[in-house]
Amino acid sequence: DAGITQSPRHKVTETGTPVTLRCHQTENHRYMYWYRQDPGHGLRLIHYSYGVKDTDKGEVSDGYSVSRSKTEDFLLTLESATSSQTSVYFCAISEAGSNQPQHFGDGTRLSIL
Amino acid sequence: EDKVVQSPLSLVVHEGDTVTLNCSYEVTNFRSLLWYKQEKKAPTFLFMLTSSGIEKKSGRLSSILDKKELFSILNITATQTGDSAIYLCAVEAWNNDMRFGAGTRLTVKP
């Protein structure tokens, strides 16, 4: 299994509070990604990073920000959580170069009440 | 708009049956198509396809891509209860954007 650790694994919080999810990898892969998974929508890309301090938006980036200050860590922040952001969040990593598949962490289940 | 459509959305079979899962796509700047298996937690990688007509195989699973007709199939022969899972199809573009289908939920009964 790819060395990916997501924390926390579960979180319940209230609307309007800030939330930060962490993805930590031990593979030294260049690319890191954040997805959310909701019933009927599959996985949707939120943001991704192609190196330290290099990030870009995905399909559903509104309401989310990311930071990558070290190769091994990619943080996803909800500045002011809303109930629509209740979801399961997955981090993924991949090596640089073409034909490199993404490998996923075990996910964080986030509930916003 | 880029999209990936999987069919059927769910499927129930008995052990020993053969199943075919479908994935069609409309994605700008196609780079590759990937299949994942998701049981309770993380999606796990099965196949990556980049060229038409070349079958990828792993045990009882196989997959092929048709870039002209914009679809892929995933075949599972002699199904087992351990094959029960959600199978996800994803298409990656050259700008690193990856679009997933909603998945096919496969249930294999003893």
gemmi code that builds the backbone of each chain (N, CA, C; Angstrom):
import gemmi

chains = {
    "A": [
        ("ASP", (0.834, -1.198, 0.000), (0.000, 0.000, 0.000), (0.872, 1.252, 0.000)),
        ("ALA", (0.426, 2.264, -0.747), (1.154, 3.524, -0.764), (1.160, 4.105, 0.634)),
        ("GLY", (2.299, 4.762, 1.004), (2.430, 5.325, 2.340), (1.724, 6.650, 2.451)),
        ("ILE", (0.408, 6.607, 2.620), (-0.392, 7.823, 2.728), (-1.201, 7.754, 4.014)),
        ("THR", (-1.095, 8.792, 4.811), (-1.848, 8.862, 6.058), (-2.684, 10.126, 6.057)),
        ("GLN", (-3.978, 9.964, 6.272), (-4.872, 11.108, 6.373), (-5.291, 11.282, 7.821)),
        ("SER", (-5.353, 12.544, 8.252), (-5.809, 12.809, 9.605), (-6.635, 14.091, 9.650)),
        ("PRO", (-7.672, 14.133, 10.514), (-8.176, 12.997, 11.271), (-8.909, 12.014, 10.375)),
        ("ARG", (-9.281, 10.885, 10.878), (-10.057, 9.925, 10.079), (-11.542, 10.255, 10.109)),
        ("HIS", (-11.984, 10.823, 11.207), (-13.383, 11.251, 11.339), (-13.398, 12.594, 12.053)),
        ("LYS", (-14.328, 13.452, 11.644), (-14.471, 14.721, 12.346), (-15.907, 15.190, 12.223)),
        ("VAL", (-16.435, 15.683, 13.334), (-17.755, 16.315, 13.352), (-17.555, 17.735, 13.865)),
        ("THR", (-18.085, 18.689, 13.130), (-17.917, 20.074, 13.537), (-19.172, 20.856, 13.183)),
        ("GLU", (-19.160, 22.138, 13.519), (-20.352, 22.955, 13.296), (-20.141, 23.925, 12.129)),
        ("THR", (-21.236, 24.312, 11.530), (-21.207, 25.292, 10.453), (-20.495, 26.554, 10.909)),
        ("GLY", (-19.631, 27.079, 10.039), (-18.939, 28.328, 10.314), (-17.574, 28.161, 10.949)),
        ("THR", (-17.239, 26.969, 11.373), (-15.928, 26.755, 11.999), (-14.893, 26.426, 10.932)),
        ("PRO", (-13.632, 26.775, 11.188), (-12.574, 26.374, 10.245), (-12.174, 24.915, 10.480)),
        ("VAL", (-11.824, 24.233, 9.401), (-11.423, 22.829, 9.486), (-10.193, 22.626, 8.606)),
        ("THR", (-9.222, 21.912, 9.125), (-8.040, 21.556, 8.325), (-7.844, 20.057, 8.334)),
        ("LEU", (-7.726, 19.498, 7.149), (-7.430, 18.077, 6.979), (-5.995, 17.938, 6.493)),
        ("ARG", (-5.353, 16.885, 6.976), (-3.933, 16.696, 6.645), (-3.733, 15.406, 5.874)),
        ("CYS", (-2.861, 15.481, 4.871), (-2.425, 14.309, 4.139), (-0.908, 14.240, 4.234)),
        ("HIS", (-0.416, 13.126, 4.687), (1.023, 12.928, 4.854), (1.461, 11.710, 4.046)),
        ("GLN", (2.528, 11.862, 3.245), (3.035, 10.742, 2.449), (4.495, 10.469, 2.781)),
        ("THR", (4.848, 9.211, 2.635), (6.236, 8.803, 2.880), (6.907, 8.313, 1.599)),
        ("GLU", (6.278, 8.561, 0.450), (6.764, 8.051, -0.839), (7.605, 9.057, -1.612)),
        ("ASN", (7.663, 10.298, -1.135), (8.403, 11.356, -1.831), (7.874, 11.608, -3.249)),
        ("HIS", (6.554, 11.411, -3.431), (5.961, 11.673, -4.738), (5.737, 13.163, -4.932)),
        ("ARG", (5.864, 13.579, -6.173), (5.755, 15.010, -6.478), (4.311, 15.530, -6.401)),
        ("TYR", (3.373, 14.710, -6.914), (1.998, 15.193, -7.029), (1.141, 14.728, -5.852)),
        ("MET", (0.315, 15.643, -5.373), (-0.664, 15.297, -4.334), (-1.997, 15.939, -4.692)),
        ("TYR", (-3.087, 15.272, -4.304), (-4.429, 15.672, -4.718), (-5.395, 15.558, -3.540)),
        ("TRP", (-6.406, 16.414, -3.564), (-7.534, 16.275, -2.653), (-8.814, 16.097, -3.469)),
        ("TYR", (-9.594, 15.067, -3.069), (-10.884, 14.789, -3.677), (-11.951, 14.757, -2.592)),
        ("ARG", (-13.196, 14.955, -3.015), (-14.317, 14.641, -2.167), (-15.178, 13.608, -2.872)),
        ("GLN", (-15.811, 12.747, -2.079), (-16.661, 11.698, -2.642), (-18.044, 11.787, -2.027)),
        ("ASP", (-19.033, 11.964, -2.892), (-20.424, 12.083, -2.476), (-21.266, 11.118, -3.288)),
        ("PRO", (-22.340, 10.592, -2.677), (-23.213, 9.661, -3.416), (-23.715, 10.284, -4.709)),
        ("GLY", (-23.642, 9.515, -5.778), (-24.140, 9.986, -7.063), (-23.174, 10.856, -7.837)),
        ("HIS", (-22.078, 11.274, -7.197), (-21.113, 12.149, -7.884), (-19.761, 11.493, -8.077)),
        ("GLY", (-19.533, 10.387, -7.464), (-18.203, 9.806, -7.549), (-17.187, 10.694, -6.855)),
        ("LEU", (-15.946, 10.604, -7.274), (-14.869, 11.413, -6.711), (-14.714, 12.673, -7.554)),
        ("ARG", (-14.577, 13.823, -6.883), (-14.383, 15.082, -7.600), (-13.141, 15.778, -7.056)),
        ("LEU", (-12.319, 16.262, -7.979), (-11.053, 16.876, -7.612), (-11.274, 18.275, -7.051)),
        ("ILE", (-10.671, 18.541, -5.897), (-10.807, 19.853, -5.251), (-9.611, 20.740, -5.609)),
        ("HIS", (-8.444, 20.292, -5.240), (-7.173, 20.984, -5.553), (-6.098, 19.915, -5.724)),
        ("TYR", (-5.038, 20.302, -6.390), (-3.895, 19.422, -6.454), (-2.609, 20.238, -6.366)),
        ("SER", (-1.514, 19.534, -6.109), (-0.211, 20.178, -5.993), (0.789, 19.428, -6.846)),
        ("TYR", (1.624, 20.186, -7.563), (2.660, 19.567, -8.399), (4.051, 19.874, -7.875)),
        ("GLY", (4.127, 20.316, -6.636), (5.408, 20.553, -5.984), (5.199, 21.444, -4.778)),
        ("VAL", (6.262, 21.616, -4.000), (6.180, 22.482, -2.825), (5.787, 23.889, -3.262)),
        ("LYS", (4.765, 24.394, -2.631), (4.204, 25.725, -2.881), (3.538, 25.873, -4.251)),
        ("ASP", (3.443, 24.801, -5.020), (2.796, 24.843, -6.336), (1.472, 24.091, -6.278)),
        ("THR", (0.376, 24.846, -6.400), (-0.938, 24.214, -6.333), (-1.835, 24.765, -7.440)),
        ("ASP", (-2.910, 24.039, -7.706), (-3.858, 24.487, -8.722), (-5.249, 23.982, -8.355)),
        ("LYS", (-6.257, 24.640, -8.942), (-7.635, 24.313, -8.624), (-8.119, 23.132, -9.440)),
        ("GLY", (-9.057, 22.396, -8.824), (-9.742, 21.331, -9.531), (-11.164, 21.721, -9.837)),
        ("GLU", (-11.978, 20.700, -10.054), (-13.361, 20.895, -10.496), (-14.229, 21.599, -9.467)),
        ("VAL", (-14.004, 21.349, -8.162), (-14.901, 21.869, -7.123), (-14.096, 22.582, -6.038)),
        ("SER", (-13.352, 23.609, -6.401), (-12.432, 24.261, -5.476), (-13.065, 25.349, -4.607)),
        ("ASP", (-14.237, 25.841, -4.961), (-14.850, 26.938, -4.192), (-15.068, 26.533, -2.744)),
        ("GLY", (-14.617, 27.393, -1.821), (-14.802, 27.134, -0.393), (-13.654, 26.374, 0.237)),
        ("TYR", (-12.642, 26.031, -0.568), (-11.492, 25.262, -0.085), (-10.190, 25.976, -0.438)),
        ("SER", (-9.206, 25.844, 0.445), (-7.854, 26.285, 0.126), (-6.882, 25.172, 0.523)),
        ("VAL", (-5.690, 25.215, -0.055), (-4.695, 24.176, 0.213), (-3.336, 24.834, 0.433)),
        ("SER", (-2.469, 24.081, 1.074), (-1.089, 24.526, 1.213), (-0.168, 23.321, 1.222)),
        ("ARG", (1.018, 23.547, 0.662), (2.033, 22.480, 0.645), (3.389, 23.134, 0.887)),
        ("SER", (3.818, 23.089, 2.134), (5.089, 23.711, 2.521), (6.225, 22.691, 2.535)),
        ("LYS", (5.870, 21.401, 2.531), (6.868, 20.321, 2.493), (6.388, 19.264, 1.506)),
        ("THR", (7.305, 18.548, 0.904), (6.941, 17.519, -0.062), (5.950, 16.533, 0.531)),
        ("GLU", (6.108, 16.180, 1.781), (5.326, 15.091, 2.368), (3.945, 15.490, 2.880)),
        ("ASP", (3.654, 16.789, 3.000), (2.387, 17.203, 3.598), (1.570, 18.099, 2.673)),
        ("PHE", (0.268, 17.794, 2.600), (-0.654, 18.590, 1.790), (-1.883, 18.823, 2.656)),
        ("LEU", (-2.158, 20.093, 2.939), (-3.252, 20.444, 3.837), (-4.434, 20.994, 3.051)),
        ("LEU", (-5.621, 20.580, 3.468), (-6.861, 21.098, 2.892), (-7.597, 21.853, 3.984)),
        ("THR", (-7.953, 23.116, 3.710), (-8.624, 23.943, 4.711), (-9.988, 24.402, 4.209)),
        ("LEU", (-10.964, 24.236, 5.085), (-12.288, 24.820, 4.881), (-12.328, 26.023, 5.817)),
        ("GLU", (-12.295, 27.218, 5.262), (-12.154, 28.421, 6.100), (-13.360, 28.618, 6.991)),
        ("SER", (-14.554, 28.341, 6.446), (-15.798, 28.480, 7.201), (-16.732, 27.377, 6.700)),
        ("ALA", (-16.710, 26.258, 7.417), (-17.378, 25.057, 6.915), (-18.883, 25.257, 6.756)),
        ("THR", (-19.431, 24.659, 5.704), (-20.874, 24.673, 5.473), (-21.379, 23.228, 5.387)),
        ("SER", (-22.664, 23.047, 5.583), (-23.224, 21.689, 5.584), (-23.016, 20.995, 4.236)),
        ("SER", (-22.922, 21.766, 3.157), (-22.710, 21.175, 1.823), (-21.314, 20.575, 1.677)),
        ("GLN", (-20.443, 20.861, 2.624), (-19.095, 20.296, 2.584), (-18.991, 19.004, 3.400)),
        ("THR", (-20.096, 18.548, 3.942), (-20.126, 17.216, 4.545), (-19.860, 16.200, 3.456)),
        ("SER", (-18.826, 15.376, 3.671), (-18.397, 14.471, 2.615), (-17.308, 13.554, 3.148)),
        ("VAL", (-16.861, 12.653, 2.296), (-15.652, 11.876, 2.572), (-14.554, 12.454, 1.696)),
        ("TYR", (-13.441, 12.813, 2.324), (-12.338, 13.458, 1.614), (-11.184, 12.474, 1.465)),
        ("PHE", (-10.713, 12.351, 0.231), (-9.590, 11.467, -0.067), (-8.408, 12.261, -0.570)),
        ("CYS", (-7.252, 11.877, -0.084), (-5.987, 12.378, -0.595), (-5.399, 11.326, -1.529)),
        ("ALA", (-4.726, 11.777, -2.568), (-4.052, 10.852, -3.477), (-2.673, 11.396, -3.806)),
        ("ILE", (-1.773, 10.502, -4.210), (-0.426, 10.898, -4.608), (-0.060, 10.199, -5.909)),
        ("SER", (0.850, 10.806, -6.645), (1.390, 10.126, -7.820), (2.790, 10.639, -8.094)),
        ("GLU", (3.559, 9.800, -8.769), (4.907, 10.199, -9.161), (4.839, 11.144, -10.348)),
        ("ALA", (5.904, 11.851, -10.575), (5.997, 12.717, -11.737), (6.123, 11.867, -12.990)),
        ("GLY", (5.786, 12.447, -14.131), (5.897, 11.723, -15.395), (4.567, 11.179, -15.827)),
        ("SER", (4.474, 10.881, -17.120), (3.208, 10.360, -17.627), (3.050, 8.898, -17.231)),
        ("ASN", (1.838, 8.410, -17.335), (1.522, 7.015, -17.040), (1.842, 6.610, -15.613)),
        ("GLN", (1.634, 7.525, -14.697), (1.798, 7.214, -13.279), (0.438, 7.312, -12.602)),
        ("PRO", (-0.115, 6.204, -12.134), (-1.455, 6.267, -11.536), (-1.444, 6.947, -10.180)),
        ("GLN", (-2.590, 7.462, -9.794), (-2.747, 8.014, -8.461), (-3.086, 6.888, -7.488)),
        ("HIS", (-2.540, 7.014, -6.275), (-2.831, 6.063, -5.194), (-3.452, 6.845, -4.047)),
        ("PHE", (-4.468, 6.228, -3.436), (-5.311, 6.951, -2.508), (-5.079, 6.577, -1.051)),
        ("GLY", (-5.292, 7.575, -0.163), (-5.358, 7.322, 1.261), (-6.712, 6.761, 1.636)),
        ("ASP", (-6.889, 6.472, 2.937), (-8.105, 5.817, 3.423), (-9.277, 6.764, 3.651)),
        ("GLY", (-9.067, 8.052, 3.497), (-10.170, 8.999, 3.569), (-10.404, 9.575, 4.945)),
        ("THR", (-11.045, 10.754, 4.948), (-11.501, 11.415, 6.173), (-12.993, 11.657, 6.020)),
        ("ARG", (-13.757, 11.156, 6.990), (-15.205, 11.386, 6.959), (-15.496, 12.642, 7.759)),
        ("LEU", (-15.990, 13.675, 7.097), (-16.237, 14.969, 7.717), (-17.731, 15.262, 7.724)),
        ("SER", (-18.258, 15.534, 8.910), (-19.674, 15.883, 9.062), (-19.779, 17.296, 9.620)),
        ("ILE", (-20.557, 18.127, 8.941), (-20.722, 19.518, 9.371), (-22.188, 19.739, 9.714)),
        ("LEU", (-22.423, 20.039, 10.971), (-23.809, 20.121, 11.460), (-24.309, 21.567, 11.498)),
    ],
    "B": [
        ("GLU", (-18.709, 20.151, -21.533), (-18.115, 19.874, -20.216), (-17.628, 18.433, -20.175)),
        ("ASP", (-16.463, 18.236, -19.570), (-15.913, 16.885, -19.463), (-16.809, 16.006, -18.591)),
        ("LYS", (-17.000, 14.755, -19.024), (-17.788, 13.857, -18.193), (-17.397, 12.405, -18.443)),
        ("VAL", (-17.647, 11.600, -17.429), (-17.389, 10.164, -17.465), (-18.649, 9.469, -16.977)),
        ("VAL", (-19.164, 8.544, -17.779), (-20.427, 7.876, -17.449), (-20.197, 6.374, -17.356)),
        ("GLN", (-20.574, 5.799, -16.234), (-20.422, 4.354, -16.050), (-21.782, 3.673, -16.064)),
        ("SER", (-21.783, 2.463, -16.595), (-23.015, 1.670, -16.573), (-22.662, 0.192, -16.443)),
        ("PRO", (-23.556, -0.595, -15.815), (-24.703, -0.111, -15.061), (-24.272, 0.529, -13.750)),
        ("LEU", (-25.206, 1.158, -13.056), (-24.864, 1.750, -11.765), (-24.730, 0.677, -10.697)),
        ("SER", (-25.487, -0.399, -10.844), (-25.347, -1.514, -9.914), (-25.648, -2.811, -10.630)),
        ("LEU", (-25.094, -3.874, -10.076), (-25.171, -5.177, -10.737), (-25.079, -6.257, -9.663)),
        ("VAL", (-25.964, -7.223, -9.743), (-25.939, -8.346, -8.807), (-25.782, -9.626, -9.615)),
        ("VAL", (-24.764, -10.402, -9.303), (-24.502, -11.653, -10.020), (-24.223, -12.749, -9.001)),
        ("HIS", (-24.084, -13.974, -9.504), (-23.719, -15.103, -8.645), (-22.281, -15.518, -8.925)),
        ("GLU", (-21.677, -16.100, -7.922), (-20.293, -16.574, -8.082), (-20.171, -17.403, -9.350)),
        ("GLY", (-19.089, -17.168, -10.062), (-18.832, -17.909, -11.296), (-19.282, -17.181, -12.547)),
        ("ASP", (-20.158, -16.192, -12.388), (-20.621, -15.423, -13.545), (-19.485, -14.555, -14.083)),
        ("THR", (-19.638, -14.137, -15.329), (-18.743, -13.152, -15.941), (-19.483, -11.833, -16.060)),
        ("VAL", (-18.811, -10.745, -15.720), (-19.452, -9.432, -15.791), (-18.638, -8.490, -16.668)),
        ("THR", (-19.344, -7.555, -17.268), (-18.719, -6.507, -18.075), (-19.218, -5.165, -17.581)),
        ("LEU", (-18.284, -4.317, -17.181), (-18.617, -2.974, -16.724), (-18.193, -1.982, -17.795)),
        ("ASN", (-19.026, -0.960, -17.982), (-18.808, -0.019, -19.073), (-18.451, 1.378, -18.577)),
        ("CYS", (-17.641, 2.056, -19.376), (-17.253, 3.428, -19.059), (-17.132, 4.212, -20.368)),
        ("SER", (-17.937, 5.249, -20.503), (-17.809, 6.121, -21.676), (-17.391, 7.509, -21.208)),
        ("TYR", (-16.729, 8.240, -22.065), (-16.202, 9.519, -21.611), (-16.216, 10.571, -22.708)),
        ("GLU", (-16.255, 11.809, -22.266), (-16.030, 12.971, -23.129), (-15.090, 13.869, -22.343)),
        ("VAL", (-13.820, 13.831, -22.682), (-12.816, 14.581, -21.934), (-11.875, 15.252, -22.916)),
        ("THR", (-11.658, 16.529, -22.708), (-10.728, 17.282, -23.542), (-9.294, 16.891, -23.179)),
        ("ASN", (-8.451, 16.781, -24.174), (-7.027, 16.487, -23.950), (-6.816, 15.204, -23.152)),
        ("PHE", (-7.444, 14.139, -23.633), (-7.340, 12.822, -22.995), (-5.885, 12.388, -22.865)),
        ("ARG", (-5.553, 11.866, -21.656), (-4.214, 11.320, -21.453), (-4.290, 9.830, -21.143)),
        ("SER", (-5.182, 9.462, -20.224), (-5.271, 8.046, -19.843), (-6.619, 7.765, -19.192)),
        ("LEU", (-6.983, 6.493, -19.190), (-8.186, 6.037, -18.496), (-7.754, 5.024, -17.448)),
        ("LEU", (-8.320, 5.161, -16.268), (-7.939, 4.300, -15.154), (-9.157, 3.620, -14.551)),
        ("TRP", (-8.941, 2.420, -14.059), (-9.958, 1.691, -13.306), (-9.463, 1.475, -11.883)),
        ("TYR", (-10.374, 1.690, -10.934), (-10.093, 1.473, -9.525), (-11.181, 0.581, -8.925)),
        ("LYS", (-10.809, -0.128, -7.873), (-11.755, -0.920, -7.081), (-11.837, -0.289, -5.696)),
        ("GLN", (-13.074, -0.046, -5.237), (-13.237, 0.547, -3.921), (-14.111, -0.351, -3.060)),
        ("GLU", (-13.516, -0.863, -1.994), (-14.291, -1.647, -1.046), (-14.719, -0.716, 0.081)),
        ("LYS", (-14.131, -0.811, 1.242), (-14.645, 0.030, 2.319), (-13.919, 1.361, 2.450)),
        ("LYS", (-12.718, 1.434, 1.975), (-11.937, 2.650, 2.217), (-11.386, 3.219, 0.909)),
        ("ALA", (-10.063, 3.134, 0.767), (-9.404, 3.788, -0.356), (-9.653, 3.053, -1.666)),
        ("PRO", (-9.898, 3.794, -2.746), (-9.882, 3.150, -4.063), (-8.499, 2.564, -4.321)),
        ("THR", (-8.470, 1.344, -4.851), (-7.185, 0.724, -5.172), (-7.058, 0.594, -6.675)),
        ("PHE", (-5.883, 0.870, -7.173), (-5.619, 0.934, -8.602), (-5.675, -0.450, -9.240)),
        ("LEU", (-6.361, -0.531, -10.387), (-6.422, -1.777, -11.150), (-5.628, -1.652, -12.452)),
        ("PHE", (-6.060, -0.746, -13.317), (-5.456, -0.626, -14.630), (-5.341, 0.832, -15.044)),
        ("MET", (-4.349, 1.090, -15.887), (-4.247, 2.352, -16.607), (-4.152, 2.022, -18.091)),
        ("LEU", (-4.976, 2.676, -18.894), (-5.005, 2.429, -20.334), (-4.743, 3.738, -21.062)),
        ("THR", (-3.854, 3.677, -22.028), (-3.551, 4.874, -22.802), (-3.724, 4.662, -24.300)),
        ("SER", (-3.669, 3.422, -24.744), (-3.731, 3.132, -26.177), (-4.939, 2.267, -26.480)),
        ("SER", (-5.526, 2.487, -27.662), (-6.683, 1.697, -28.079), (-6.281, 0.273, -28.406)),
        ("GLY", (-7.175, -0.658, -28.085), (-7.049, -2.018, -28.573), (-6.069, -2.903, -27.837)),
        ("ILE", (-5.363, -2.367, -26.862), (-4.393, -3.189, -26.130), (-5.037, -3.609, -24.815)),
        ("GLU", (-5.244, -4.912, -24.664), (-5.908, -5.407, -23.472), (-4.925, -5.510, -22.308)),
        ("LYS", (-5.366, -5.007, -21.172), (-4.575, -5.186, -19.958), (-5.239, -6.297, -19.143)),
        ("LYS", (-4.412, -7.197, -18.575), (-4.965, -8.321, -17.814), (-4.273, -8.440, -16.469)),
        ("SER", (-5.061, -8.836, -15.478), (-4.517, -9.156, -14.175), (-5.412, -10.231, -13.577)),
        ("GLY", (-4.953, -11.459, -13.676), (-5.753, -12.571, -13.157), (-7.062, -12.697, -13.914)),
        ("ARG", (-8.157, -12.601, -13.181), (-9.485, -12.734, -13.795), (-10.014, -11.409, -14.329)),
        ("LEU", (-9.295, -10.344, -14.133), (-9.732, -9.029, -14.590), (-9.003, -8.639, -15.866)),
        ("SER", (-9.732, -7.984, -16.750), (-9.111, -7.464, -17.968), (-9.847, -6.205, -18.378)),
        ("SER", (-9.166, -5.362, -19.157), (-9.762, -4.110, -19.581), (-9.192, -3.703, -20.924)),
        ("ILE", (-10.007, -2.982, -21.686), (-9.579, -2.516, -22.990), (-10.173, -1.138, -23.227)),
        ("LEU", (-9.488, -0.365, -24.061), (-9.878, 1.012, -24.341), (-10.132, 1.183, -25.838)),
        ("ASP", (-11.164, 1.940, -26.177), (-11.435, 2.312, -27.564), (-11.454, 3.836, -27.627)),
        ("LYS", (-10.384, 4.425, -28.112), (-10.272, 5.889, -28.133), (-11.060, 6.522, -29.273)),
        ("LYS", (-11.456, 5.714, -30.230), (-12.271, 6.266, -31.324), (-13.714, 6.417, -30.865)),
        ("GLU", (-14.223, 5.365, -30.186), (-15.599, 5.406, -29.711), (-15.701, 5.960, -28.291)),
        ("LEU", (-14.589, 6.276, -27.663), (-14.529, 6.912, -26.345), (-15.175, 6.057, -25.253)),
        ("PHE", (-14.725, 4.813, -25.148), (-15.218, 3.991, -24.047), (-14.190, 2.940, -23.672)),
        ("SER", (-14.437, 2.373, -22.503), (-13.617, 1.278, -22.007), (-14.533, 0.270, -21.336)),
        ("ILE", (-14.098, -0.982, -21.306), (-14.818, -2.006, -20.551), (-13.860, -2.690, -19.582)),
        ("LEU", (-14.431, -3.115, -18.484), (-13.714, -3.908, -17.493), (-14.447, -5.238, -17.383)),
        ("ASN", (-13.744, -6.320, -17.658), (-14.324, -7.656, -17.564), (-13.802, -8.379, -16.334)),
        ("ILE", (-14.696, -9.072, -15.674), (-14.303, -9.936, -14.570), (-14.890, -11.312, -14.846)),
        ("THR", (-14.029, -12.307, -14.987), (-14.504, -13.660, -15.235), (-14.518, -14.458, -13.931)),
        ("ALA", (-15.349, -15.513, -13.905), (-15.427, -16.411, -12.740), (-15.487, -15.620, -11.441)),
        ("THR", (-16.470, -14.742, -11.347), (-16.543, -13.828, -10.199), (-16.590, -14.577, -8.869)),
        ("GLN", (-16.042, -13.905, -7.860), (-16.013, -14.426, -6.488), (-16.624, -13.378, -5.563)),
        ("THR", (-17.021, -13.800, -4.371), (-17.638, -12.837, -3.448), (-16.675, -11.695, -3.114)),
        ("GLY", (-15.386, -11.970, -3.152), (-14.395, -10.930, -2.885), (-14.303, -9.871, -3.960)),
        ("ASP", (-14.974, -10.108, -5.091), (-15.011, -9.086, -6.149), (-16.081, -8.036, -5.859)),
        ("SER", (-16.912, -8.261, -4.869), (-17.955, -7.290, -4.520), (-17.302, -5.976, -4.106)),
        ("ALA", (-17.675, -4.904, -4.773), (-17.049, -3.605, -4.548), (-17.706, -2.595, -5.471)),
        ("ILE", (-17.269, -1.349, -5.330), (-17.616, -0.320, -6.314), (-16.423, -0.192, -7.253)),
        ("TYR", (-16.686, -0.253, -8.540), (-15.631, -0.118, -9.538), (-15.730, 1.275, -10.162)),
        ("LEU", (-14.629, 2.003, -10.063), (-14.588, 3.387, -10.521), (-13.767, 3.504, -11.795)),
        ("CYS", (-14.302, 4.262, -12.721), (-13.584, 4.604, -13.945), (-13.203, 6.078, -13.852)),
        ("ALA", (-11.989, 6.407, -14.263), (-11.536, 7.799, -14.229), (-10.766, 8.101, -15.500)),
        ("VAL", (-10.890, 9.341, -15.947), (-10.156, 9.766, -17.135), (-9.295, 10.964, -16.767)),
        ("GLU", (-8.021, 10.856, -17.093), (-7.074, 11.917, -16.776), (-6.747, 12.706, -18.037)),
        ("ALA", (-6.719, 14.031, -17.894), (-6.343, 14.894, -19.001), (-4.893, 15.342, -18.835)),
        ("TRP", (-4.362, 15.939, -19.890), (-2.956, 16.355, -19.851), (-2.719, 17.526, -18.891)),
        ("ASN", (-3.769, 18.213, -18.484), (-3.610, 19.294, -17.495), (-3.722, 18.777, -16.067)),
        ("ASN", (-3.629, 17.458, -15.872), (-3.686, 16.784, -14.564), (-5.083, 16.708, -13.975)),
        ("ASP", (-6.076, 17.244, -14.668), (-7.447, 17.109, -14.191), (-7.880, 15.657, -14.347)),
        ("MET", (-8.502, 15.100, -13.350), (-8.998, 13.724, -13.418), (-10.482, 13.728, -13.088)),
        ("ARG", (-11.269, 13.128, -13.979), (-12.711, 13.053, -13.792), (-13.093, 11.600, -13.559)),
        ("PHE", (-13.893, 11.396, -12.514), (-14.372, 10.062, -12.185), (-15.830, 9.892, -12.592)),
        ("GLY", (-16.178, 8.662, -12.942), (-17.574, 8.311, -13.070), (-18.159, 8.058, -11.688)),
        ("ALA", (-19.473, 7.866, -11.651), (-20.160, 7.651, -10.369), (-19.921, 6.250, -9.809)),
        ("GLY", (-19.389, 5.356, -10.649), (-19.079, 4.019, -10.161), (-20.149, 2.996, -10.478)),
        ("THR", (-19.743, 1.730, -10.540), (-20.667, 0.596, -10.649), (-20.516, -0.234, -9.382)),
        ("ARG", (-21.630, -0.424, -8.689), (-21.618, -1.253, -7.475), (-21.892, -2.694, -7.871)),
        ("LEU", (-20.892, -3.547, -7.709), (-21.023, -4.964, -8.050), (-21.209, -5.780, -6.772)),
        ("THR", (-22.239, -6.581, -6.762), (-22.487, -7.515, -5.660), (-22.446, -8.922, -6.214)),
        ("VAL", (-21.579, -9.753, -5.644), (-21.465, -11.144, -6.069), (-22.004, -12.023, -4.946)),
        ("LYS", (-23.061, -12.753, -5.243), (-23.698, -13.612, -4.243), (-23.119, -15.016, -4.321)),
        ("PRO", (-23.040, -15.690, -3.158), (-22.484, -17.064, -3.156), (-23.391, -18.012, -3.937)),
    ],
}
model = gemmi.Model(1)
for chain_id, residues in chains.items():
    chain = gemmi.Chain(chain_id)
    for i, (resn, *xyz) in enumerate(residues, 1):
        res = gemmi.Residue()
        res.name, res.seqid = resn, gemmi.SeqId(i, " ")
        for name, pos in zip(("N", "CA", "C"), xyz):
            atom = gemmi.Atom()
            atom.name, atom.element = name, gemmi.Element(name[0])
            atom.pos, atom.b_iso = gemmi.Position(*pos), 0.0
            res.add_atom(atom)
        chain.add_residue(res)
    model.add_chain(chain)
structure = gemmi.Structure()
structure.add_model(model)
structure.setup_entities()
